[in-house]
Amino acid sequence: MKRLCLLLGLLLAVTIVGIGCSAHDQYRRMTWRYSVEADGITFQDDVDAYILQERPTHLSQWYFN
């Protein structure tokens, strides 16, 4: 009986550790994916800002009057 309880306890401990590790791996993948998406959005915003920085100079002088 003691062996059975010890075996079940060991199995429970291994299961809990396995679930914790897989949840941590999933969290790391999620944060890595978010980081990559945030970098992509930031890069796109920087490119848009660079392309559009000269746009007001192309407007007609009548626009400002």
C-alpha positions in Angstrom: 0.0 0.0 0.0 2.8 2.4 0.8 4.4 1.6 -2.5 1.2 2.3 -4.3 0.8 5.7 -2.5 4.4 6.6 -3.2 4.0 5.6 -6.9 0.8 7.7 -7.2 2.4 10.6 -5.4 5.4 10.4 -7.7 3.2 10.2 -10.8 1.2 13.2 -9.5 4.4 15.2 -9.0 5.7 14.4 -12.4 2.4 15.4 -14.0 2.3 18.7 -12.2 5.8 19.5 -13.2 5.1 18.5 -16.8 2.0 20.7 -16.9 4.0 23.6 -15.4 6.8 23.3 -17.9 4.4 23.1 -20.9 2.5 26.2 -19.6 5.8 28.0 -19.2 6.8 27.1 -22.7 3.5 28.3 -24.1 3.9 31.5 -22.2 7.4 32.0 -23.6 6.1 31.4 -27.2 3.2 33.8 -26.7 5.5 36.6 -25.3 8.1 35.9 -28.1 5.3 36.1 -30.7 4.0 39.4 -29.2 7.5 40.8 -29.2 8.0 40.0 -32.8 4.6 41.5 -33.8 5.4 44.6 -31.7 8.8 45.0 -33.5 7.1 44.6 -36.9 4.5 47.3 -36.0 7.2 49.6 -34.7 9.3 49.1 -37.9 6.2 49.8 -40.1 5.5 53.0 -38.1 9.1 54.1 -38.5 9.0 53.5 -42.2 5.6 55.4 -42.5 7.0 58.3 -40.5 10.1 58.5 -42.7 8.1 58.3 -45.9 5.5 60.9 -44.8 7.9 63.3 -43.1 8.3 65.4 -46.2 4.7 65.2 -47.3 3.6 68.6 -46.1 6.3 70.3 -48.2 4.6 68.9 -51.3 1.4 70.7 -50.6 0.5 73.7 -52.7 1.2 77.2 -51.2 -2.5 77.9 -51.6 -3.2 75.3 -49.0 -1.6 77.4 -46.3 -3.3 80.7 -47.2 
